């Protein structure tokens, strides 16, 4: 009679420390998933919220209201050009939400199980995502007024909260018991490091609005380029 002994290999606890030296992947053939991925419903619900939020942004664009006696090509062109704050707000917020969705997808690709903490953290993130169209509308309405400074503080301050919520999601989701057996520890560690920069960088953008609205808007625009580059490098690693 043969006695077969299976040794259970415990996957290492994910470490968000920059000095972590975990293996690139956490693959264990003894722990291959045999059931449906638990995060399926959570991801589907989140995708729907992201889609609605990104669609609502376009509602800020209004058809120019021309006077009855001034319906001319030049007047319409002027009316369209006068909506440039709405175009800027739409473009910045659209790409920000798009990049957040890409990050969200990358994060949950490495998570297999869920629990209440992850659901609540993800819920807080989705709350802030659905809130984005409102500060975008405020910014578009007041960017050309003396209240532009406060509108920009409100807009960039919203992304401070979003950055905090995103960090809460990775803290809740990147726990050992929730990670997929094939989760990339290199992705986990790089994401943990890069997400630490989120809240302070958006806080800088918020404070910059008190000095120059254009500077704050430029920082927010630069940050979505930074996050796009970050997720591209992390997923390629």
LOKOL-631279 format. One record per residue: x, y, z of N, C-alpha, C in turn. Coordinates in steps of 0.001 Angstrom, whole numbers, plus 500000, padded with zeros to 6 digits. Example, Ala and Ser with C-alpha at 12.3 -4.5 7.8 and 13.67 -1.06 7.14 Angstrom:
BEGIN
513190494310507800512300495500507800513200496700507800512850497750507080513670498940507140512900500030507870
END
This chain:
BEGIN
500860498801500000500000500000500000500887501237500000500545502161499141501321503397499082500646504472499912501438505182500627500932506295501440501344507593500769500352508332500299500634509581499604500374510735500547501369511533500749501253512683501660501304513956500837500266514753500933500230516049500255500624517137501240501624517871500905502097518950501780501423520239501357500687520827502243499973522080501950500947523243502045501090523938500955502011525091500905501221526353501173501552527009502235500852528245502614501359529410501782500450530085501093500850531249500299501283532373501220502315533136500852502819534201501708501840535351501835501866535979502981501031537155503222501494538301502332500569538918501555500983540030500703501492541190501527502542541806501063503183542875501800503218544117500940502628545213501445502604546465500698503849547294500944504825546724501613506050547470501877506897547565500629507500548749500381508374548897499210509543547933499224509890547406500415511056546525500531510697545054500366509421544802500004508990543410499882509768542700498791510074541418499014510810540626498024510068539325497738508729539418497594507952538221497341508229537692495932507876536430495698508011535858494374507062536546493410507390536622492119506545537299491146505141536743491074504959535454491212503626534877491163503398534021492383502121533786492668501765533003493832500912531832493360501512530951492573500781529849491956500995528581492754499891527918493080499964526681493846498994525679493231499475524614492617498592523659491957497631522981492912497955522923494194497069522297495164495876523179495498495932524454495074494874525385495416494253526001494173494196525251493101493551525751491900492072525977492190491501527085491746490098527344492019489202526300491366488298525767492172487378524755491671485966525288491567485706526472492034484376527063492006484439528399491289483270528969491101483197530261490426483905531338491238484566532234490552485275533340491200484284534170492019484568534359493300483622535009494197483397536481493866484361537093493207484246538536492936483438538834491674482883537810491032482174538016489774481042539025489877480178538871490862479047539781491018479516541178491410480521541234492276481048542535492701481633543288491519482375542596490666482973543235489494481912543676488494480873542842488292479812543203487353479057544441487843478771544481489125478089545641489697478957546887489565480235546743489848481162547874489756481272548380488327481332547467487357481411547863485949480200548699485558479022548309486054477812549068485757477859550473486326478371550602487544478469551916488176479460552801487423480606552249487055481585553009486279480979553476484954480231552591484295479643552929482995478630554065483132477801554006484169476801555058484377477473556387484698478465556354485584479151557585485981479836558254484800480462557454483950481194558022482821480229558553481760479031557965481697478015558439480752477388559750481216477181559878482525476540561077483064477375562340482831478672562175482611479538563336482407479107564163481199478617563488480174478285564198478941477028565058479101476243564798480135475031565588480348475337567044480686476589567311481074476972568694481370477041569530480098477221568895478949477275569636477688475866570075477292475671571360477118474365571922476797474361572489475381473197572430474766473036573055473454473016574569473640473846575321472912473865576784473062472483577385472826472110578306473711470813578972473616471009580324472926470659580392471651470852581611470872469574582438470840469763583729470796468616584629470676467921584397469334466614584657469313465811584374468118466339585084466876466811586295467048467277587045465892468757586909465617469416586023466318470862585894466161471278584462465872470429583746465145470746582355464805471567582348463520472879582460463698473804582484462570474936581492462830475643581078461801476781580175462010477802580747462977478076582046462870479064582670463750478595582653465200477298582920465412476761582934466775476786581536467384476453580546466576476487579173467083477916578746467405478860579104466529480260578776466784480745579422468073480343580682468290480732581383469520480132580698470742478853580301470629478202579621471743478857578294472082479274577562471057479960576290471289481327576489471928482041577516471461483371577786472018483297578261473461482209578939473812482067579435475176481869578323476191481632577141475717481460576003476626482779575269476884483914575905476586485200575234476768485434574716478187484926575377479254485126574766480586484463573388480699483301573242480046482617571939480078483420570881479334484054571279478233484868570328477467486076569864478290486702570815478980487864570472479799487461569542480942486364569898481625485889569064482727485504567672482259484829567589481108484431566294480562485649565433480235486627566015479529487800565245479118488594564755480325488829565654481285489612565274482465488917564195483275487622564394483539486886563425484360486664562117483620486415562177482301486205560956481530487435560061481592488600560637481308489804559817481302490189559375482716489861560194483711490137559791485087489303558578485465488000558610485156487136557472485474487535556251484649487872556469483386488308555359482537489532554674483126490502555466483558491726554900484129491437554232485467490506554794486248490111554153487502489503552784487227488704552693486161488094551404485815489160550393485411490159550839484646491240549941484244492006549459485477492283550364486408492951549974487650492088548986488434490795549281488525489869548414489254489886547004488659489895546921487337489943545624486659491250544889486982492364545620486946493651545005487247493731544493488669493166545254489602493176544855491012492384543561491207491158543531490679490284542379490936490655541158490103491504541337489122492016540178488402492880539324489320493422539927490369494286539203491309493562538810492590492277539089492679491491538759493871490481537673493513490379536661494350489489535534494064488318535457495034488563535795496310487527535716497332487094537120497758485946537201498397485458538480498919485010538309500368484899539427501049484288539442502373483658540820502583483081541039503753482356542283504013483261543511503889484514543393504371485425544543504326485687544982502887485887544028502016486139544360500615484897544969499970483735544433500287482493544982499732482276546428500170482512546703501444482316548065501941483358549030501374484610548576501283485656549431500700485347549739499248484927548713498506484569548915497106483337549804496986482394549659497914481205550507497913481543551967498117482489552245499011482918553630499232483546554206497967484336553394497271484946553839496019483878554151494977482892553267494849481836553480493860481003554719494200480804554988495484480097556205495886480802557437495354482112557463495499482878558622495031482914558688493505482941557531492848482932557518491385481628558114490857480499557736491462479216558285491022479090559772491339479905560253492270479858561660492663480610562555491685481524561971490898482393562752490006481638563693489070480510563300488461479823564232487559479394565536488222479118565512489526478669566730490203479767567787490312480946567478490892482001568497490911482450568908489520482309567988488551482624568349487170481673569430486677480389569304487004479396570313486622479662571638487309480018571570488583480322572792489329481529573505488723482554572741488398483756573330487798483438573978486453482659573290485632482313573827484321481495575103484436480624575174485447479738576327485602480465577558486144481513577337486957482137578473487651483593578712487267484101577973486271485509578128485916485837579519485379484858580193484781485091581523484211484600582638485123484337582319486386483809583301487335484808583533488469484561584543489305485432584760490470485423583594491464484434582704491339484354581552492247485121580348491718485910580543490670486629579432490048487561578732491036488158579505491928489097578934492898488416577887493768487235578226494310486525577277495163485998576093494362485572576336493121485095575239492273486212574239492021487427574748491816488559573866491559488976573125492827488885573777493976489173573113495249488201571953495456486930572201495159485904571178495300486163570011494346486544570334493126486783569312492104487984568445492468489118569067492731490330568290493034490230567606494398489502568231495330489299567601496638488519566300496531487627566231495546486885564991495307487836563847494983488880564140494230489822563093493839490767562714494981490896563590495970491620563192497183490875562034497849489553562210497963488735561166498587488719559884497750488694560031496433488720558850495568490034558092495742491141558824495827492447558181496019492495557436497349491899558018498388491845557350499694491025556069499592489870556156498909489007554976498759489693553880497962490441554261496938491163553257496149492196552542497018492860553306497873493853552674498745493178551710499721491981552077500199491244551184501093490874549883500385490565549981499080490212548792498311491391547825498226492599548334497963493739547420497854494154546887499224493966547687500276494268547176501617493316546032501963492032546197501616491049545149501899491198543956500964491503544214499694491517543152498705492804542370498612493916543004498967495204542330498826495617541592500095494642541140500858494949540268501990495129538839501482495980538088502155496341536747501697495131535859501464494153535923502343493017535011502234492086535339501070492242536517500471491379536900499358492061536802498002493366536733497980494099536715496719493876535422495937493920535536494611493824534365493750495107533541493869495029532228493686496238531401493765497319531833492774496902532378491643497869532793490622498146534292490661497794534955491764497990536402491873499460536772491702499705537849490977501068538329490772501479539189491955502435538696492735502888539464493890503656540697493447504241540657492267504926541838491750503909542948491484502762542579490896501701543566490666501163544093491987500943543188492939500420543593494251501339544602494920502624544313494953503578545192495629503745546536494907503800546503493580503926547753492827502683548623492980501515547984492991500273548736493153500203549368494537500574548629495545500587549172496908501504550391497005502656550311496373503603551430496435503061552648495701502561552448494485502118553592493686500879554250494262499982553466494876498738554040495399498970554910496625500130554759497256500430555647498385500572557096497937500919557293496671501110558656496172499799559361495854498726558602495704497458559181495286496937560312496162496628560049497443496077561120498297496961562361498398498289562225498654499095563451498753499203564220497448499246563523496305499353564231495034498087565022494730496937564439494988495688565180494759495497566273495807496071566074496988496032567139497993496855568338497520497979568065496867498790569141496288497985569887495230497243569140494401496405569772493376495331570642494010494776570186495129493745570957495823494312572252496382495472572176497001496110573372497563496562574312496449496964573744495313497396574576494183496255575434493652495018574960493816493862575730493352493747577061494082494265577115495304494236578364496067495235579377495532496186578887494758497202579757494163496848580106492724496560579072491932496241579266490514495368578107490048494179578431489575493239577405489129493823576598487975494509577273487060495086576584485915496159575588486336496921575946487362497943575032487865497301573778488437496248573945489212495555572795489794494965571903488722494365572505487707493778571734486615494861570982485848496011571619485677497122570969484985497642569776485785497697569907487118498152568799487957497187567626487864495879567920487916494874566853487806494969566151486459495187566931485404495333566344484073496598565487483999497687565995484588498928565239484598498830563952485393497989563962486426497870562774487264497192561621486541496189561934485692495580560793484992496557560207483976497489561016483476498544560472482614499479559584483442499781560040484652500624559267485567499986557920485892498674557923486208498006556669486566497897555743485358497699556323484171497649555497482963498984554805482735500072555550482950501412554977482795501678553915483849501217554180485064501443553254486172500781551906485929499497551926485546498805550654485335499375549913484137499841550649483132500448550003481967501728549280482360502554549925483168503808549308483602503552548148484552502595548315485466502325547265486452501778545995485816500879546157484835500302544969484194501281544306483243502250545103482770503255544531481881504361543820482629504423544086483955505505543510484765505327542009484931
END
